[in-house]
Amino acid sequence: RFFLPALFAATQKPILITEFYMAATENRSGNRNTGTAFPVVQTQEQRAASFGLNVRTMASVPYVVGAHWFQFHDEPTNGRDDGEDFNMGLVDIHGQPYEDLVAVAASFDA
């Protein structure tokens, strides 16, 4: 909550958030979400709620001009070449949407 105001104060420039995401322990891709670098919640319902809260919060900040979700699909079950294995997608590794998350995203119709 302090990073964006400090960044804007230092730059006096609009901010575009070029990656945001959160993962859920409960996922259909078998992702273990190993590591501590990324936010992880327990359920897809919590993930969708967190997404909604993040978007509403970013949209309420006048100097934030946009934001985008990190990636379309989950990372592979056994991880990428660098070992990262997070449930970060709007869809699972089989192309099936995470319904709660997609419904919240669709509710932000400009």
N, CA, C and O of each residue as an XYZ file, in Angstrom:
440
protein
N       0.805     -1.199      0.000
C       0.000      0.000      0.000
C       0.846      1.260      0.000
O       0.330      2.346     -0.265
N       2.125      1.141      0.290
C       2.984      2.325      0.319
C       3.795      2.500     -0.951
O       4.274      3.600     -1.230
N       3.957      1.439     -1.723
C       4.827      1.492     -2.885
C       4.327      2.451     -3.955
O       5.100      3.280     -4.436
N       3.068      2.366     -4.337
C       2.554      3.218     -5.411
C       2.582      4.698     -5.051
O       3.033      5.498     -5.871
N       2.123      5.108     -3.865
C       2.221      6.530     -3.529
C       3.667      7.037     -3.524
O       3.936      8.156     -3.962
N       4.586      6.220     -3.031
C       5.994      6.638     -3.006
C       6.551      6.749     -4.415
O       7.291      7.685     -4.719
N       6.202      5.806     -5.274
C       6.669      5.849     -6.662
C       6.112      7.074     -7.374
O       6.841      7.765     -8.085
N       4.834      7.342     -7.189
C       4.239      8.514     -7.826
C       4.847      9.806     -7.276
O       5.125     10.733     -8.037
N       5.051      9.868     -5.979
C       5.649     11.064     -5.380
C       7.041     11.321     -5.945
O       7.423     12.471     -6.162
N       7.791     10.262     -6.180
C       9.154     10.409     -6.689
C       9.190     10.778     -8.166
O      10.087     11.501     -8.600
N       8.218     10.286     -8.948
C       8.273     10.476    -10.402
C       7.307     11.519    -10.936
O       7.572     12.156    -11.956
N       6.184     11.693    -10.243
C       5.108     12.554    -10.734
C       4.664     12.139    -12.139
O       4.305     12.980    -12.963
N       4.697     10.822    -12.396
C       4.303     10.253    -13.690
C       3.176      9.240    -13.473
O       3.092      8.617    -12.414
N       2.316      9.078    -14.473
C       1.291      8.028    -14.377
C       1.950      6.654    -14.230
O       3.075      6.445    -14.683
N       1.247      5.734    -13.600
C       1.785      4.396    -13.352
C       0.938      3.367    -14.099
O      -0.290      3.368    -14.010
N       1.614      2.497    -14.828
C       1.000      1.346    -15.476
C       1.533      0.104    -14.770
O       2.738     -0.145    -14.775
N       0.656     -0.663    -14.173
C       1.062     -1.882    -13.473
C       1.112     -2.988    -14.515
O       0.081     -3.407    -15.041
N       2.310     -3.454    -14.806
C       2.502     -4.357    -15.934
C       2.415     -5.831    -15.574
O       2.457     -6.676    -16.468
N       2.297     -6.161    -14.311
C       2.055     -7.543    -13.888
C       1.419     -7.523    -12.509
O       1.932     -6.879    -11.593
N       0.321     -8.213    -12.361
C      -0.163     -8.545    -11.025
C      -0.855     -9.881    -11.117
O      -1.315    -10.285    -12.185
N      -0.928    -10.559    -10.001
C      -1.398    -11.943     -9.982
C      -1.502    -12.398     -8.551
O      -0.998    -11.741     -7.640
N      -2.142    -13.500     -8.356
C      -2.065    -14.271     -7.138
C      -2.412    -15.703     -7.516
O      -3.119    -15.950     -8.493
N      -1.909    -16.630     -6.736
C      -2.113    -18.050     -7.003
C      -2.969    -18.648     -5.894
O      -3.118    -18.058     -4.824
N      -3.525    -19.815     -6.157
C      -4.302    -20.535     -5.140
C      -3.743    -21.943     -4.977
O      -3.365    -22.599     -5.948
N      -3.702    -22.383     -3.740
C      -3.283    -23.754     -3.459
C      -4.224    -24.721     -4.164
O      -3.784    -25.727     -4.721
N      -5.522    -24.416     -4.138
C      -6.536    -25.212     -4.834
C      -6.483    -24.828     -6.312
O      -6.837    -23.706     -6.677
N      -6.041    -25.757     -7.163
C      -6.013    -25.478     -8.607
C      -6.051    -26.783     -9.377
O      -5.723    -27.843     -8.844
N      -6.454    -26.696    -10.636
C      -6.628    -27.889    -11.466
C      -5.376    -28.274    -12.245
O      -5.360    -29.316    -12.900
N      -4.341    -27.466    -12.187
C      -3.129    -27.746    -12.954
C      -2.086    -28.509    -12.158
O      -1.061    -28.923    -12.701
N      -2.346    -28.697    -10.867
C      -1.384    -29.399    -10.029
C      -0.211    -28.536     -9.606
O       0.806    -29.056     -9.147
N      -0.337    -27.226     -9.754
C       0.742    -26.326     -9.360
C       0.923    -26.350     -7.846
O      -0.047    -26.296     -7.091
N       2.179    -26.432     -7.415
C       2.474    -26.466     -5.978
C       2.752    -25.071     -5.435
O       2.797    -24.885     -4.219
N       2.939    -24.089     -6.311
C       3.192    -22.709     -5.881
C       4.387    -22.646     -4.936
O       4.330    -22.010     -3.884
N       5.474    -23.319     -5.329
C       6.647    -23.354     -4.472
C       7.375    -22.021     -4.491
O       7.414    -21.332     -5.511
N       7.935    -21.679     -3.381
C       8.631    -20.413     -3.252
C       7.790    -19.432     -2.460
O       6.637    -19.711     -2.131
N       8.365    -18.298     -2.162
C       7.677    -17.313     -1.337
C       7.553    -15.958     -2.015
O       7.143    -14.987     -1.378
N       7.896    -15.876     -3.283
C       7.934    -14.577     -3.956
C       6.560    -14.055     -4.366
O       6.405    -12.854     -4.585
N       5.574    -14.919     -4.474
C       4.285    -14.515     -5.020
C       3.158    -14.728     -4.013
O       3.242    -15.620     -3.169
N       2.106    -13.914     -4.096
C       0.985    -14.096     -3.171
C       0.202    -15.370     -3.479
O      -0.099    -15.661     -4.637
N      -0.122    -16.120     -2.440
C      -0.874    -17.374     -2.587
C      -2.010    -17.377     -1.568
O      -1.799    -17.112     -0.385
N      -3.220    -17.682     -2.043
C      -4.376    -17.880     -1.174
C      -4.746    -19.361     -1.214
O      -4.140    -20.131     -1.959
N      -5.728    -19.758     -0.426
C      -6.089    -21.174     -0.353
C      -7.000    -21.624     -1.500
O      -6.766    -22.674     -2.098
N      -8.044    -20.832     -1.814
C      -9.069    -21.296     -2.749
C      -9.176    -20.390     -3.977
O      -8.697    -19.256     -3.981
N      -9.809    -20.915     -5.002
C     -10.070    -20.113     -6.193
C     -11.061    -18.988     -5.877
O     -10.986    -17.913     -6.472
N     -11.973    -19.227     -4.959
C     -12.912    -18.184     -4.542
C     -12.154    -17.012     -3.907
O     -12.446    -15.852     -4.197
N     -11.192    -17.316     -3.051
C     -10.367    -16.264     -2.451
C      -9.523    -15.555     -3.506
O      -9.311    -14.345     -3.432
N      -9.054    -16.300     -4.465
C      -8.251    -15.730     -5.549
C      -9.073    -14.731     -6.359
O      -8.597    -13.642     -6.680
N     -10.297    -15.103     -6.683
C     -11.186    -14.204     -7.428
C     -11.497    -12.951     -6.612
O     -11.500    -11.842     -7.147
N     -11.757    -13.129     -5.318
C     -12.049    -11.980     -4.454
C     -10.836    -11.056     -4.366
O     -10.991     -9.835     -4.393
N      -9.640    -11.617     -4.261
C      -8.417    -10.808     -4.207
C      -8.201    -10.051     -5.507
O      -7.798     -8.888     -5.501
N      -8.473    -10.721     -6.624
C      -8.373    -10.066     -7.926
C      -9.303     -8.856     -7.970
O      -8.892     -7.762     -8.357
N     -10.554     -9.058     -7.571
C     -11.528     -7.967     -7.580
C     -11.103     -6.816     -6.698
O     -11.212     -5.656     -7.098
N     -10.620     -7.114     -5.507
C     -10.158     -6.073     -4.596
C      -8.981     -5.304     -5.200
O      -8.937     -4.076     -5.127
N      -8.039     -6.020     -5.791
C      -6.885     -5.369     -6.414
C      -7.313     -4.441     -7.548
O      -6.846     -3.304     -7.623
N      -8.188     -4.908     -8.423
C      -8.612     -4.086     -9.561
C      -9.394     -2.871     -9.087
O      -9.161     -1.764     -9.573
N     -10.321     -3.055     -8.147
C     -11.075     -1.906     -7.626
C     -10.147     -0.888     -6.969
O     -10.322      0.318     -7.140
N      -9.165     -1.374     -6.221
C      -8.224     -0.479     -5.562
C      -7.383      0.279     -6.586
O      -7.229      1.495     -6.482
N      -6.839     -0.431     -7.576
C      -6.021      0.236     -8.601
C      -6.854      1.235     -9.393
O      -6.369      2.315     -9.733
N      -8.096      0.887     -9.688
C      -8.961      1.786    -10.457
C      -9.316      3.047     -9.674
O      -9.676      4.067    -10.261
N      -9.216      2.975     -8.365
C      -9.559      4.142     -7.546
C      -8.387      5.112     -7.367
O      -8.564      6.203     -6.826
N      -7.222      4.728     -7.808
C      -6.036      5.565     -7.652
C      -5.870      6.387     -8.935
O      -5.633      5.817    -10.000
N      -5.989      7.699     -8.850
C      -6.035      8.515    -10.058
C      -4.787      8.458    -10.936
O      -4.887      8.680    -12.143
N      -3.639      8.174    -10.382
C      -2.416      8.149    -11.194
C      -2.090      6.755    -11.736
O      -1.111      6.596    -12.466
N      -2.888      5.749    -11.395
C      -2.732      4.428    -12.011
C      -3.576      4.425    -13.281
O      -4.800      4.533    -13.223
N      -2.913      4.300    -14.421
C      -3.612      4.404    -15.702
C      -3.974      3.051    -16.310
O      -4.664      2.992    -17.327
N      -3.514      1.973    -15.696
C      -3.862      0.652    -16.199
C      -3.122     -0.432    -15.451
O      -2.169     -0.171    -14.717
N      -3.582     -1.661    -15.654
C      -2.951     -2.817    -15.033
C      -3.301     -4.047    -15.859
O      -4.358     -4.103    -16.487
N      -2.416     -5.021    -15.855
C      -2.770     -6.272    -16.532
C      -2.337     -7.481    -15.733
O      -1.316     -7.484    -15.046
N      -3.170     -8.517    -15.855
C      -2.930     -9.797    -15.201
C      -1.709    -10.436    -15.829
O      -1.484    -10.295    -17.031
N      -0.913    -11.140    -15.030
C       0.379    -11.654    -15.461
C       0.314    -12.575    -16.669
O       0.981    -12.317    -17.670
N      -0.471    -13.640    -16.600
C      -0.463    -14.554    -17.741
C      -1.796    -15.273    -17.905
O      -2.575    -15.420    -16.964
N      -2.024    -15.712    -19.135
C      -3.298    -16.320    -19.515
C      -3.487    -17.702    -18.907
O      -4.573    -18.006    -18.413
N      -2.457    -18.548    -18.929
C      -2.607    -19.927    -18.455
C      -1.660    -20.209    -17.297
O      -0.653    -19.526    -17.112
N      -2.011    -21.241    -16.516
C      -1.156    -21.669    -15.414
C       0.194    -22.118    -15.946
O       0.341    -22.453    -17.121
N       1.165    -22.116    -15.063
C       2.468    -22.667    -15.416
C       2.362    -24.196    -15.422
O       1.450    -24.746    -14.804
N       3.276    -24.893    -16.109
C       3.200    -26.353    -16.164
C       3.215    -26.984    -14.771
O       3.795    -26.428    -13.838
N       2.584    -28.130    -14.638
C       2.481    -28.830    -13.360
C       3.844    -29.001    -12.706
O       3.993    -28.762    -11.507
N       4.820    -29.406    -13.473
C       6.153    -29.645    -12.924
C       7.052    -28.415    -13.010
O       8.256    -28.510    -12.770
N       6.490    -27.291    -13.342
C       7.243    -26.048    -13.365
C       7.851    -25.711    -14.718
O       7.957    -26.549    -15.614
N       8.243    -24.459    -14.825
C       8.953    -23.988    -16.013
C      10.401    -24.470    -15.930
O      10.784    -25.158    -14.984
N      11.194    -24.103    -16.926
C      12.603    -24.488    -16.920
C      13.333    -23.983    -15.679
O      14.291    -24.606    -15.221
N      12.875    -22.842    -15.130
C      13.529    -22.295    -13.936
C      12.909    -22.833    -12.638
O      13.300    -22.410    -11.550
N      11.936    -23.770    -12.744
C      11.338    -24.391    -11.574
C      10.088    -23.706    -11.046
O       9.410    -24.252    -10.176
N       9.768    -22.514    -11.557
C       8.582    -21.802    -11.083
C       7.333    -22.582    -11.494
O       7.191    -22.961    -12.656
N       6.422    -22.824    -10.537
C       5.243    -23.670    -10.801
C       3.998    -23.099    -10.135
O       3.451    -23.695     -9.208
N       3.559    -21.952    -10.610
C       2.456    -21.252     -9.956
C       1.160    -21.293    -10.746
O       1.152    -21.326    -11.977
N       0.070    -21.290    -10.001
C      -1.288    -21.178    -10.531
C      -1.551    -19.684    -10.752
O      -2.155    -19.021     -9.908
N      -1.094    -19.165    -11.888
C      -1.206    -17.736    -12.167
C      -2.161    -17.432    -13.314
O      -2.368    -16.265    -13.646
N      -2.743    -18.452    -13.921
C      -3.521    -18.238    -15.121
C      -4.986    -17.917    -14.898
O      -5.566    -18.182    -13.845
N      -5.557    -17.331    -15.947
C      -7.014    -17.207    -16.017
C      -7.626    -18.554    -16.370
O      -8.792    -18.822    -16.078
N      -6.804    -19.406    -17.013
C      -7.223    -20.761    -17.374
C      -6.172    -21.741    -16.865
O      -5.027    -21.367    -16.611
N      -6.581    -23.011    -16.719
C      -5.643    -24.041    -16.283
C      -4.805    -24.526    -17.464
O      -4.922    -23.988    -18.564
N      -3.966    -25.533    -17.249
C      -3.095    -26.016    -18.319
C      -3.859    -26.763    -19.409
O      -3.291    -27.092    -20.451
N      -5.134    -27.029    -19.178
C      -5.980    -27.690    -20.176
C      -6.859    -26.684    -20.926
O      -7.695    -27.067    -21.744
N      -6.658    -25.391    -20.638
C      -7.424    -24.351    -21.316
C      -8.791    -24.081    -20.713
O      -9.588    -23.346    -21.297
N      -9.078    -24.667    -19.546
C     -10.372    -24.469    -18.901
C     -10.304    -23.249    -17.984
O      -9.412    -23.163    -17.140
N     -11.230    -22.312    -18.138
C     -11.181    -21.097    -17.307
C     -11.468    -21.378    -15.836
O     -12.232    -22.278    -15.488
N     -10.832    -20.580    -14.991
C     -11.191    -20.546    -13.575
C     -12.410    -19.632    -13.490
O     -12.289    -18.407    -13.520
N     -13.584    -20.250    -13.384
C     -14.855    -19.559    -13.548
C     -15.013    -18.349    -12.629
O     -15.431    -17.284    -13.083
N     -14.685    -18.496    -11.349
C     -14.839    -17.379    -10.404
C     -13.970    -16.194    -10.815
O     -14.424    -15.050    -10.810
N     -12.738    -16.473    -11.166
C     -11.800    -15.419    -11.550
C     -12.250    -14.729    -12.833
O     -12.243    -13.501    -12.914
N     -12.638    -15.508    -13.828
C     -13.079    -14.943    -15.103
C     -14.356    -14.131    -14.927
O     -14.524    -13.097    -15.573
N     -15.253    -14.583    -14.065
C     -16.497    -13.846    -13.826
C     -16.205    -12.474    -13.210
O     -16.817    -11.479    -13.596
N     -15.281    -12.421    -12.262
C     -14.914    -11.134    -11.664
C     -14.264    -10.247    -12.713
O     -14.578     -9.060    -12.796
N     -13.369    -10.798    -13.509
C     -12.725    -10.015    -14.570
C     -13.752     -9.468    -15.545
O     -13.671     -8.304    -15.939
N     -14.708    -10.281    -15.935
C     -15.742     -9.833    -16.873
C     -16.648     -8.765    -16.277
O     -17.265     -7.990    -17.008
N     -16.729     -8.724    -14.958
C     -17.603     -7.731    -14.325
C     -17.040     -6.314    -14.420
O     -17.748     -5.345    -14.145
N     -15.780     -6.192    -14.804
C     -15.163     -4.861    -14.948
C     -15.296     -4.373    -16.375
O     -14.307     -3.956    -16.977
N     -16.474     -4.414    -16.916
C     -16.749     -3.951    -18.271
C     -16.735     -2.434    -18.281
O     -17.557     -1.792    -17.627
N     -15.800     -1.865    -19.025
C     -15.686     -0.398    -19.089
C     -16.906      0.215    -19.728
O     -16.984      1.436    -19.864
